[in-house]
Each structure stands twice: as C-alpha cells, then as structure tokens.
Amino acid sequence: MDVVDLTRALVRIPSVSGSEQGCIALLRETLQGAAVEGRNLFAVRGSGPDTLLLNSHTDTVPASPEWTIDPHGAEVRDGKVMGLGANDAKGPLAALVCAFVRAKVPATGRLVLAATCDEETGGEGLGTLLPSLPKVSASIIGEPTALEVCSCQRGLLRLRLIARGKRAHAARPWQGENAIEKAARDVMRLAQLPLPVHPLLGPATAQATVIKGGVRTNVVPPECTIEVDARTLPQLDNRALFEMVKGVAESEVDLVSERIAPVETAPDARIVQAALAAAGQAVPRAFGGVSDLFHVRAAPGIVLGPGRSEQSHAADEWIEVEALRKGVEVYVGAIERYFATGAA
C-alpha cells in the first residue's frame, strides 16, 4: 500500500462534511474486514487490553472561490500532492492507514483505526463512534503538525452576550437606554479579563467577533448581541471561563457551545515519549487548532501528522510527498515503541 497513491485516491473523492461515503467505501475496500457505522469506519488488529487508537477524519471544508486548480485533481506537482483535503486531513489519514497495516502489534496490544466524519463541523464523528470501539488506552489523532508531537490543545467556548436597553427617539436618549453602549462596555470588559497563560498553549482568549444591534439611525437601540469566541486552557476550562464572563458582564450571557474541551497529556505519558522518540523530538509542543483529541481526553493522547497547519483550508491546498512517506515511518515507530514500553 503506497501512501501517496492512497492520498491521491482520497483527494479525488469529494467529501465535504456530510458526504463522506465515497471515502469510506474506498477505505473499506482497502482495509478488508473493516466495519462501518453510520458515516464512520473502523478496523481492529489484535485483541490485547492495551488499546491504541489511530484516528483522523474523512471530511473536508468546501473549496473556496480562490482555488485555481481542480480541487479533486490530485495532481503531483513539484513534489506535492495538490487538492482539497490533501493536507487536512486525507494525507495524515492515508499515513495512519498505511501505518495501521504495517506496524507490529504484540499479543498484549490492540490497534484500532477510526476514519471518522464531521470533524470540521461537529456531529456524528468520533464522539458517536467511541461507544462501539474497545476502551481506549491511548490515542494518536492525525492532523497536520509538520510531524511535531503535540500533547495539548486549547478548548473552544462560544458565548452570546445579549445587551437589553430601552427604545427611545435618538433626540431624547435620556428617555431610553442604549443597548449598544451597554454592549460596548462589555466588549471592553472582555478585553480586560485577567486570563492565564499556559507554557505551551499560550494565553486563554475571549474575543468579541460579531456584533449586531440597532433599529435605525434615529432610534436608541433596545437590543444588541455580541458573539464571543473563547479559547480555553487546562487551568481555565470552558465552564470556568463562562462563569468568569458572567461575573463581569452587564449583558445576559448565553452559552452557545462548550463541546470542545481543552486537553493536556503529561509529557511523560507512554504515547508522548514513544512519539517523541519516533519523531526525533526532545519535547512536545502545542497543537494550534482544535482536533478530535478532546473526544478521547480521558486517556493519554497526542496530535501528530504530516502536513503544515497553514495549508489547512487554504486555496490550492497541498502536502509534500516526502512528508507523507516520513509520516508513515514516524507513525509506525510511535506505535511500535508505545507497545514495546507497555506491560509485559
């Protein structure tokens, strides 16, 4: 099984979130004995209690108007596989599939591969599939990290602040209460929150990203809403930051989503040490985005894969052929080292 051929075959199949069936069919044909549940596929090697999960996703974002090549052409140009999802994350997925087939699994181990849907949107992916899988002892989530071992990622919290005022004529503002002014004060309060800093992940954040309010130019606005994107840390999780914002805001604070929790795996965890050795890396780093690692945060896990984060969701997306081939070697090394350091 060649990782470049498999990557190109996956790229040729359109699989925007919600329409991943073609990729699942290809992987089922590639991995004899694989099982399909919903829009997810999984395969298992071994039956020991020490279960290592390999996971990546089959879905992509839609191609933007800025693309200048066929998003599904899967051309190889200048040592790169070109196409939608090549980097995020069909290349990492293909490398995981090849490693799943090649790696040695001892009698004490069990290797599980899960190719899941809806990572880009949330929905019926890894979180839905997990109850059908063996209990996970450790995990490797395949995302483009330039093959750097990432042991932590921030959480994602979405809030909506609703400032309520009182309508009045703009010529007589003392007869009303300006909801936009109330919202503006809360925007400044968000900017002044005393948010902590993680040594790898950097600072927690709470950003006002969308604001809507007003009726017309001569009316004091009775309502204004602020959408807030907040990135959380292991020491300040989603619920804690939600309560912090509630404690300072004049506006009503509604919780829109707290699904993606922050994750941190200890640097001395077996999977971290095994992957560091395989990648030739001294210390782990942080993953800059969010991934499905949060679904399996009850067990030690990492994010690791070929590709570059800046290519994710980019027009004319690509991944280097050399990175794909090295990715398979690093994955195989991490898997075999992980099992080798387990209980005899």
N, C-alpha and C positions, 0 to 999 in steps of 0.2 A: 504494500500500500504506500503510495507516494503522497507526501503531504501537500506538495504543490498541485498535483492533479486533483486531489480531493478539495483543496481550497477553491480551485477554479470551477470545479463542478458545482460546489455550493453557491458560489457567486453567480453562476449562470441562472440559478433558480430564484425568481423574485420571492421575497419572504418578509415583506413589511408586516409589522406586528398584527397578528390576527390571521395571517395567511401563510403559515409556515409548513403546511402539509407536504409540499414538494421536497423540502429539505429533509423532513422526517422520513419520507419514502426512500430517498437516496441513502440515508444513514441506515435504515432498516435493511436495505439490500446489501450495504457494505458490511454491516455487523450481523452476521447470521445469528439468530436466537435472541436478538434484541426485542424488547417489549415496547408497546406504545400505549400510553394512557392519555386520553384527550389529545392535546397538541404537543405532548412531550414524549421523548423516547429515553429508555434506559437499558443498560446492559450490565451484566454482573459476571465477574471472573473470581472464582474461589468461594469458599464458604466459611472461612475462619471468622472469629469475632472482631478482629481489628479491621474496621471498615474505613477505607479511604475513598472519599467521593471526589470525582473529577466532574466539574460542571462548567458548561458555557451555554450560550444562547444562540438560537437559530434565527431570531427576528432581527430586523433592521429598521431604521428610520426610513421615511420616503426620501427619494432623491430630490435634491433642491433644483431650482431652475438654473443654478450656476454650473451644473455639470456640462462638460464639453465633450465627453466620450460616452459610449453606451454603458450605462451603469451595470449591465449584466453581460458585457462582452468578455470579461475575464481575460483580457489580453495580458501577455507577459511583455513588459516594455522596460528596458534599462534595468533589468534585474528585479523588477517589481511586478506583482500581480495587481492589476488595476480592476476596480469595480466596487459596487455598493456592498458594504459589509466585509470586504476583504480584510480590513483591519479590525473592525468592531462588529461581530467577533468571529467571523467564519474562519479566519486564519488561525486564531487561538483554538477554536473548536476542532478544526481539522488536525492540528498538532496534538490535542488531547486524545482524539480518536486513534491516531497512529501510536501514541504512547500507551494507550489502553491495550492495544493489540500486542505491542512489543514487550512491555515490562514483565519482569518475572514476579509472580505472586506466590509467596510461601503458603504452607498449609495453615498457618495461623492468621493469614490475611484474607481480605476480600476487597476487590477493586470494583467500584461502581462508577459507570459513566452515565451522566444525565445530560441530554441535549434538550434544553427547555425553551419554551415560548415566553413572550410577553415581558422580557427583561426591560425593554425600552419603555413600556407603558404601565407595567404592573398588571396583575390579573391572574391568569391560570397557569403560571410557570412553576418554578422550583418550589415555592411555598405550597402549591396544590399537590405536587408530586411527592413531597417528602414522606407523607404517611405510608406510601406504597413502597418505600425504599428501606433497606436494613438501617438500623440505628447507626448514625454517622459518628466515627471516632475522630476524624479529621477531614479537612477538605482543601482542594485546590480549585479556585474559581478562575477560569480562563478569560482574561481581559488583556488588552494591550498595555503592558507596563515596561516595554523595552527589555523584557526578561529580568527586571529587577523585582526582588521578592518584597511584597508589600504586606505588612502584618496588621494594618489598621486602616480604617476609613471613617469619614465623618457620617453622621446621620443627617437626615433631611426632614425638616419640620415645616409645614406650610400653615400659616395663620391668616385670618381675615379680621381686620380691625374695622368696626363699624362705628363711626362718629355720628351721633344724632344731635341735631340742633332744632331750631325753630324757624320756620319760614317767615319772612317779612320783606317789605319793599327795601331795596338797596339804599334808597334815600333816607330810610328811617331804620338803620341797623339796630338801634337800641331797643326796638320792639321785637327783635328776634334773637337767635343765637346761631352764629356762623359755624356750621359743621366742618367746613374746610379749615378754619382756623384751629378748631379742636384737633382735627386730623394732623395738621402741620405740627402742632406741639408734640403729638405722639411720634411723628417721624423723627423729630429731634431727640425725643427720649430713647428711641431705638438706637440712634447713633451714639448715645452716651451710656449705653448699658455696660457695666463692668464685666466683660466676657473673658473667660480664661483662655489660656494658650496651652496647647499640647506640644510636647517636644518634637514630635514628628508631623502631626497634622496641622500645626499652626493654630490660629485663633478660631474660636467659635464665631459665627456671624449671624446677624439678623438684619436683613436688608428689605426696605420698602421698595417693591419692584413695579407695582401697578397702583395707580390711584384714580378713583372715579368719583365725581361729585358735581353738584351744581344743576340748576334748572334752566336758568337763562341769565343774561348779564345783569339784569336789574332786579334779581331776586336773591335775598340772603338764603344760602343753601341749607336745607333741613337735614341733609344726609351726605356723608362722604365715606367711601370704603377704601381701605388700603390692603393690598395683598402683600404678604411678607414671606420671603424665602429665608429660612434659617438653617444653618449648618451646625450640627451639634457634635459634642465630643464625649468620649467615655466618662470624663469627670463632670460633664454637664449634659445630661441626656435630654431627649425630646420633652419629656414631661417637666423636667426641672426648668428648661428654658421657657416653656409655655407658662408656667407659674410665675417666672420672673417678669415676663411681658405683662401678664395680667396684673401684677403688682404695681406697675408704674403707669399703665395706660389710662387715659380718660375714656377712651372708646371701649365699646364692648369688644371682647376678644373671642373669636370663634376658632375652634380647632378644625382645620380643613383636612390635614393628613399628618400622622405621626408614624406611618407604616415603616419607614426606613430608619432603623435604629443605628447608632454608632457602634462600631466593632473594634476590639483590640485583642490581638493574640499575643501572649507573652513571648518575648524573643527567644527564651529557652525551650519553647514547645518543640516537640519532636519534628513536626511538619515544617516549622520555620527553620530549624537547624539543618534538616535534610535538604530543603530547597536552597538555602544559602550555600551549602557545600556543592550542590549540583550546579548552581549558577556562578560559583566562584566569587561570591559576595561576602563581605565581612559582617555587615549589619543590615537589618531590614529597613525598609522605607515605608512611607505612607502612600496609599492609593489616593489620587487626587479627586476622583469622582465617587460615585456610588455604584455598587455592584450587588449581585445576589448573595454575597457573603453574609449579609445581615440575616438571611433565612436560616443559616446554619451556625449562628454565633454561639450556640450552646456548646459547641465543640471547637477545638483549635482549628484555625483556617487561615489561608493566605489568598491573595490575588496575585496572579503571575501569568505572563504570556508574552508571546512575540507581538511586535507592532508598537506603534507610537501613539500616545494619547491624543496628540494634536491632529492625527488623521481621523479620529472618530467623528463621524457625522460631517466630515469635510467633503466638499465637491471634489470629484476625480480622486476618490479615496484609493489608497494603495497600501500594500505591505511588501516588505522585501523578501525575496525568495530565500536569501541566506538566513534571515531571521526565522522564517518558518522551519527550515531544516535544523537550525540550532535549537529552536523551541522544542522540537521532538526530543532531542538529546537531553535538554535540561529537564523536561517533564519525566522522562524515563529515569534519569538519575535521581530526581527528587522522590519518585515513587519507590524505587528500589532501596534507597537509603532510608526512607521512612520505615519500610517494613523491616529492614535489617536491624534497626535500632529498637524494635519492639520487643515484647516479651517472648522468650524462647518457648 
